[in-house]
Amino acid sequence: MKIHILTSCFYPELHPRAFRAFELARELARQGDAVQVSVLTRVQDFNYKAMEEEYGFHIQILDLYQRQLGQTEQTGLSLTSAKKWKQKLFRIHRFFVEYMLAGNLLRYAPRIARQLIVEPDTDLFIALSTPFMDILAGTLYRKKHALPNTRFIADSGDPFSGSQQTKRAIYLRWLERWVYRYYDYLTAPTEAAIPAYQKVIEPDKIRIIPQGFNFAATPIATYNKNAVPTFAYAGVFYQDIRNPEFLLGYLAKQDKPFLFRIYLRHKDPFTDTILSAYHDVLGNRLDIQYGVERKQLIYELSQCDFLVNIGNNNSTQLPSKLIDYGITKRPVFQCDKAHFDQSVFEQYLSGKYTANTPIDVTPYAIETIAKSFKKLK
């Protein structure tokens, strides 16, 4: 098959969508398919030519964004001014940009569509979101070029107008409905996400295709119990749906020895403020690391006694890190602000994991995921 993938980020970026796009492109090429990847972001000083030669796919960099190799600072709108009136003015501006315009959506999607070249004999065109501008760009391209023999697939990791993380203006739901008219399928990673899409696309167009991973290329450590209870969290924090303050506040009141390792993709003002407040209290019981490469991250997680998953506090988004957690074969303590069972957590600290429910990673084998996409042809 001839397959074209459009994605905002790609290896070596540390982002779930970069992992999904890279694993998919690599496996499709391994299975003998001709794969073209169009990427919005250029990582400076990275050798894309060597990656093409190693894995057998082709890459087009659209240069909408630039990042440094190993960059851990979050890019985008931010303000560090100490003047409250400036902060308030910035929040109003950010609300208008994000709520009314969805950031750079309407600015960049036409630009992406102009740069895309999808060959007429392409079998599958897969646009990965987030951001939604990838999917909008696919619609603009198909509207102009038709491509009747190409299946257009919108691969949506997070809902757009139905997002519980970022509120959108009502007109963006109308835009989303129009956009999906030009797609043959919408693929989502979990059944729980379906309600978020039912108002914007016909139910018979929705397919469930989870995150895919190459387990053979992801080694884990031989586990040995740590001298002090050692547990870890990996991912990102959000103020509304994945806020760690309830857990950090609990840990700050404990006088027993432990080591809590936090692995974050990038630094951002919200997370920095929270962690700085607790770092002085917890001292060397809190270890924070940024930008650890995924394979190394999974290896380090597999050395912990157990892992912590702070839930999204909603039913439509399943963190891809749960699959990473499953690969480590370590017990996972599940919690969120409304459901934090201190007695169960104390059992985990003492090495008793009877409350653990193992995560079955079998359905996420990349070989199966790649074949699932090709069946949509």
C-alpha positions as CSV (number, residue, x, y, z in Angstrom):
1,M,0.0,0.0,0.0
2,K,0.9,3.6,-0.4
3,I,0.3,5.5,2.8
4,H,0.7,9.3,3.7
5,I,0.8,10.3,7.4
6,L,0.4,13.9,8.5
7,T,1.5,14.7,12.0
8,S,2.4,17.7,14.1
9,C,5.4,16.0,15.7
10,F,7.6,13.0,15.2
11,Y,10.6,11.2,16.6
12,P,12.8,12.4,18.3
13,E,10.1,14.6,20.0
14,L,8.8,13.4,23.4
15,H,5.1,13.5,22.8
16,P,2.4,10.7,22.6
17,R,1.4,11.7,19.1
18,A,5.1,11.6,18.0
19,F,5.3,8.1,19.4
20,R,2.1,7.0,17.6
21,A,3.2,8.5,14.3
22,F,6.7,7.1,14.5
23,E,5.7,3.6,15.6
24,L,3.1,3.5,12.9
25,A,5.3,4.7,10.1
26,R,8.1,2.4,11.1
27,E,5.9,-0.7,11.2
28,L,4.1,0.1,8.0
29,A,7.5,0.4,6.2
30,R,8.6,-2.8,7.8
31,Q,5.6,-4.5,6.4
32,G,6.6,-3.4,2.9
33,D,4.3,-0.4,2.5
34,A,5.4,2.9,0.9
35,V,5.2,5.5,3.6
36,Q,5.4,9.3,3.3
37,V,5.3,11.3,6.6
38,S,4.6,15.0,6.6
39,V,5.7,16.7,9.9
40,L,4.8,20.2,11.1
41,T,7.8,20.5,13.4
42,R,11.5,20.5,12.6
43,V,13.9,19.4,15.4
44,Q,17.1,21.3,14.9
45,D,20.4,19.3,14.5
46,F,18.5,16.0,14.0
47,N,19.6,13.8,11.1
48,Y,16.3,13.0,9.3
49,K,18.1,11.6,6.3
50,A,19.7,8.9,8.5
51,M,16.3,8.0,10.0
52,E,14.8,7.7,6.5
53,E,17.6,5.3,5.5
54,E,17.3,3.3,8.7
55,Y,13.5,2.7,8.7
56,G,12.6,3.0,5.0
57,F,10.0,5.8,5.1
58,H,10.2,9.3,3.6
59,I,9.8,12.5,5.5
60,Q,8.7,16.0,4.5
61,I,9.3,18.8,7.1
62,L,6.7,21.6,6.8
63,D,8.6,23.9,9.2
64,L,5.6,25.4,11.0
65,Y,7.4,24.9,14.3
66,Q,11.1,24.7,15.3
67,R,12.4,22.9,18.3
68,Q,15.9,22.2,19.7
69,L,17.0,18.6,20.1
70,G,16.2,17.6,23.7
71,Q,14.3,20.8,24.4
72,T,12.2,20.6,27.6
73,E,10.7,24.1,27.8
74,Q,7.1,24.2,26.7
75,T,6.6,26.6,23.8
76,G,3.6,28.7,23.1
77,L,1.8,31.5,24.9
78,S,3.2,32.3,28.4
79,L,3.6,35.3,30.6
80,T,5.9,35.7,33.6
81,S,5.3,39.4,34.5
82,A,4.8,40.1,38.2
83,K,2.3,42.9,37.4
84,K,-1.2,41.6,38.0
85,W,-2.9,43.8,35.3
86,K,-0.5,42.4,32.7
87,Q,-1.3,38.9,33.8
88,K,-5.0,39.6,33.6
89,L,-4.7,41.1,30.2
90,F,-2.7,38.1,29.0
91,R,-5.3,35.7,30.3
92,I,-8.0,37.6,28.4
93,H,-5.9,37.5,25.3
94,R,-5.2,33.8,25.7
95,F,-8.9,33.0,26.3
96,F,-9.8,34.8,23.1
97,V,-7.1,33.0,21.1
98,E,-7.8,29.5,22.5
99,Y,-11.5,29.7,23.0
100,M,-12.6,31.6,19.9
101,L,-9.8,30.7,17.4
102,A,-8.4,27.4,18.8
103,G,-4.9,28.9,18.7
104,N,-3.3,28.9,15.2
105,L,-6.0,26.6,13.7
106,L,-7.4,28.9,11.1
107,R,-4.0,30.4,10.3
108,Y,-1.9,27.3,9.9
109,A,-4.3,24.7,8.4
110,P,-4.5,26.5,4.9
111,R,-0.7,26.8,5.0
112,I,-0.3,23.0,5.7
113,A,-2.8,22.2,2.9
114,R,-0.8,24.3,0.4
115,Q,2.4,22.5,1.2
116,L,1.0,19.0,1.2
117,I,1.5,16.8,-1.9
118,V,-0.6,13.6,-1.7
119,E,0.1,11.4,-4.7
120,P,-3.1,10.4,-6.6
121,D,-2.4,6.7,-6.2
122,T,-2.1,7.0,-2.4
123,D,-4.3,4.3,-0.7
124,L,-4.5,5.9,2.8
125,F,-4.1,9.5,4.1
126,I,-3.9,9.5,7.9
127,A,-4.1,12.9,9.7
128,L,-3.1,12.7,13.3
129,S,-4.6,15.1,15.8
130,T,-3.8,16.9,18.1
131,P,-3.6,19.6,16.8
132,F,-6.9,19.6,15.0
133,M,-5.3,21.8,12.3
134,D,-3.8,18.6,10.8
135,I,-7.3,17.2,10.2
136,L,-8.6,20.5,8.9
137,A,-5.7,20.7,6.5
138,G,-6.6,17.3,5.2
139,T,-10.2,18.5,4.5
140,L,-8.9,21.6,2.7
141,Y,-6.6,19.4,0.6
142,R,-9.3,16.9,-0.3
143,K,-11.8,19.6,-1.1
144,K,-9.4,21.0,-3.7
145,H,-7.9,17.8,-5.1
146,A,-10.7,15.2,-4.5
147,L,-8.5,12.0,-4.6
148,P,-11.5,9.6,-5.0
149,N,-9.3,6.5,-4.7
150,T,-7.7,7.6,-1.4
151,R,-9.3,6.8,2.0
152,F,-9.0,9.8,4.3
153,I,-8.6,8.9,8.0
154,A,-8.8,11.3,10.9
155,D,-6.9,9.8,13.8
156,S,-8.0,11.7,16.9
157,G,-6.2,11.2,20.1
158,D,-8.2,13.9,22.0
159,P,-11.6,15.3,21.2
160,F,-11.6,18.8,19.7
161,S,-14.8,20.7,20.2
162,G,-15.8,18.1,22.8
163,S,-12.5,18.5,24.8
164,Q,-12.9,18.5,28.5
165,Q,-9.4,19.9,28.9
166,T,-9.8,23.0,26.6
167,K,-13.2,24.7,26.2
168,R,-14.1,25.8,22.6
169,A,-16.5,28.3,21.1
170,I,-19.7,26.7,19.9
171,Y,-19.1,27.6,16.2
172,L,-16.0,25.3,16.3
173,R,-18.3,22.3,16.7
174,W,-20.0,23.3,13.4
175,L,-16.6,23.6,11.8
176,E,-15.7,20.2,13.1
177,R,-18.9,18.6,11.6
178,W,-18.0,20.2,8.2
179,V,-14.4,18.9,8.4
180,Y,-15.4,15.3,9.1
181,R,-17.7,15.2,6.0
182,Y,-14.5,14.9,3.9
183,Y,-13.1,11.9,5.9
184,D,-14.0,8.3,5.4
185,Y,-13.2,7.3,9.0
186,L,-12.4,8.7,12.4
187,T,-10.1,6.5,14.5
188,A,-10.0,7.0,18.3
189,P,-7.8,5.1,20.8
190,T,-10.6,4.0,23.2
191,E,-14.3,3.1,23.3
192,A,-14.7,5.6,26.1
193,A,-13.9,8.5,23.7
194,I,-16.9,7.7,21.3
195,P,-19.4,10.0,23.1
196,A,-17.2,13.0,22.5
197,Y,-17.5,12.5,18.7
198,Q,-21.1,11.5,18.2
199,K,-22.3,15.0,17.6
200,V,-19.7,15.8,14.9
201,I,-19.5,12.6,12.8
202,E,-21.7,9.7,11.8
203,P,-21.3,6.8,14.3
204,D,-20.7,4.3,11.5
205,K,-17.5,6.2,10.5
206,I,-15.9,5.7,13.9
207,R,-13.3,3.0,14.5
208,I,-11.3,2.2,17.6
209,I,-7.6,1.8,17.0
210,P,-5.4,2.0,20.1
211,Q,-1.9,3.3,20.5
212,G,0.6,0.9,19.0
213,F,4.1,-0.1,20.4
214,N,7.0,-2.2,19.3
215,F,7.4,-4.3,22.5
216,A,10.5,-6.1,21.2
217,A,12.3,-2.7,20.9
218,T,11.4,-1.7,24.5
219,P,13.6,-3.5,27.1
220,I,12.7,-3.5,30.8
221,A,14.9,-4.0,33.8
222,T,15.0,-7.1,36.0
223,Y,13.1,-5.8,39.1
224,N,14.7,-5.8,42.5
225,K,12.9,-4.3,45.5
226,N,14.3,-0.9,46.4
227,A,15.9,0.0,49.7
228,V,13.1,2.6,50.3
229,P,9.7,2.5,48.7
230,T,10.2,4.0,45.2
231,F,7.4,5.0,43.0
232,A,7.0,7.2,39.9
233,Y,4.7,9.2,37.7
234,A,5.4,10.0,34.0
235,G,3.6,12.4,31.7
236,V,2.2,15.9,32.1
237,F,0.1,17.7,34.7
238,Y,-2.9,20.0,34.0
239,Q,-4.5,22.4,36.4
240,D,-8.0,21.1,36.0
241,I,-7.9,17.4,35.0
242,R,-4.6,16.1,36.1
243,N,-3.5,18.2,39.1
244,P,-1.0,16.4,41.5
245,E,-1.4,18.7,44.5
246,F,-3.7,16.3,46.4
247,L,-0.9,13.6,46.3
248,L,2.0,16.0,47.0
249,G,0.1,17.5,49.9
250,Y,-0.4,14.0,51.4
251,L,3.2,13.1,50.9
252,A,4.4,16.3,52.5
253,K,2.7,15.3,55.7
254,Q,4.5,11.9,55.9
255,D,7.7,11.4,57.9
256,K,8.5,8.0,56.5
257,P,11.3,7.4,53.9
258,F,10.3,7.1,50.2
259,L,11.4,8.3,46.8
260,F,8.8,9.8,44.4
261,R,10.2,10.2,40.9
262,I,8.4,12.5,38.5
263,Y,9.2,12.3,34.8
264,L,7.9,15.2,32.7
265,R,8.1,16.0,29.0
266,H,8.7,19.7,29.5
267,K,8.7,22.6,31.9
268,D,5.7,24.9,32.1
269,P,4.7,27.7,34.5
270,F,1.9,25.8,36.2
271,T,3.9,22.6,36.9
272,D,7.0,24.6,37.9
273,T,5.0,26.6,40.5
274,I,3.5,23.4,42.1
275,L,6.7,21.4,42.2
276,S,8.8,24.2,43.5
277,A,6.4,24.6,46.4
278,Y,6.8,21.0,47.4
279,H,10.4,20.4,46.6
280,D,11.6,22.3,49.7
281,V,9.3,20.2,51.9
282,L,10.0,16.8,50.4
283,G,13.7,17.4,49.8
284,N,15.6,14.4,48.4
285,R,12.3,12.3,48.6
286,L,11.2,14.1,45.4
287,D,13.2,13.6,42.2
288,I,12.1,15.5,39.1
289,Q,13.4,14.8,35.6
290,Y,12.6,16.4,32.2
291,G,12.8,15.1,28.7
292,V,13.8,11.5,29.3
293,E,13.7,9.5,26.0
294,R,10.8,7.1,26.0
295,K,12.8,3.8,25.8
296,Q,15.0,5.0,28.6
297,L,12.0,6.2,30.6
298,I,10.2,2.8,30.4
299,Y,13.4,1.1,31.5
300,E,13.7,3.4,34.6
301,L,10.0,3.0,35.4
302,S,10.5,-0.8,35.4
303,Q,13.0,-0.4,38.3
304,C,10.4,1.3,40.6
305,D,8.4,-0.6,43.2
306,F,5.2,0.8,41.7
307,L,3.8,3.5,39.5
308,V,1.2,6.2,40.0
309,N,-1.5,7.1,37.5
310,I,-3.3,10.4,38.2
311,G,-6.5,10.0,36.2
312,N,-7.7,12.6,33.7
313,N,-10.9,13.0,35.8
314,N,-13.0,12.4,32.6
315,S,-14.2,9.5,30.5
316,T,-13.1,10.5,27.0
317,Q,-9.3,10.5,27.3
318,L,-7.1,7.5,28.1
319,P,-3.5,8.4,28.7
320,S,-1.1,6.5,26.4
321,K,1.3,6.3,29.4
322,L,-0.9,3.5,30.8
323,I,0.4,1.4,28.0
324,D,4.0,2.4,28.9
325,Y,3.1,1.5,32.5
326,G,1.8,-1.9,31.3
327,I,5.0,-2.6,29.5
328,T,7.0,-2.2,32.7
329,K,5.0,-5.0,34.4
330,R,5.1,-2.9,37.7
331,P,1.9,-2.4,39.8
332,V,0.0,0.8,39.2
333,F,-1.7,2.9,41.9
334,Q,-4.8,4.6,40.3
335,C,-6.0,7.9,41.7
336,D,-7.4,11.3,41.2
337,K,-8.4,14.2,43.4
338,A,-11.9,12.7,44.0
339,H,-10.7,9.2,44.5
340,F,-7.5,9.0,46.6
341,D,-7.6,6.0,49.0
342,Q,-4.9,6.7,51.5
343,S,-5.2,3.2,53.1
344,V,-4.6,1.6,49.7
345,F,-1.7,3.9,48.9
346,E,-0.1,3.0,52.3
347,Q,-0.5,-0.7,51.3
348,Y,1.5,0.0,48.1
349,L,4.2,1.8,50.2
350,S,4.5,-1.4,52.3
351,G,4.8,-3.6,49.2
352,K,1.3,-5.0,49.2
353,Y,-0.3,-4.7,45.8
354,T,-3.5,-6.7,46.1
355,A,-5.5,-3.8,44.8
356,N,-3.5,-3.7,41.5
357,T,-5.2,-4.6,38.2
358,P,-2.6,-5.6,35.7
359,I,-2.7,-3.7,32.4
360,D,-2.9,-6.0,29.4
361,V,-0.7,-4.6,26.6
362,T,-1.4,-7.4,24.1
363,P,-3.9,-5.4,22.1
364,Y,-1.4,-2.6,21.6
365,A,1.2,-4.6,19.6
366,I,2.2,-2.3,16.7
367,E,1.9,-5.2,14.2
368,T,-1.8,-5.4,15.0
369,I,-2.3,-1.7,15.0
370,A,-0.7,-1.2,11.6
371,K,-2.9,-4.0,10.1
372,S,-6.0,-2.3,11.6
373,F,-5.3,0.9,9.7
374,K,-4.7,-1.0,6.4
375,K,-8.0,-2.8,6.8
376,L,-9.8,0.6,6.4
377,K,-8.8,0.6,2.7
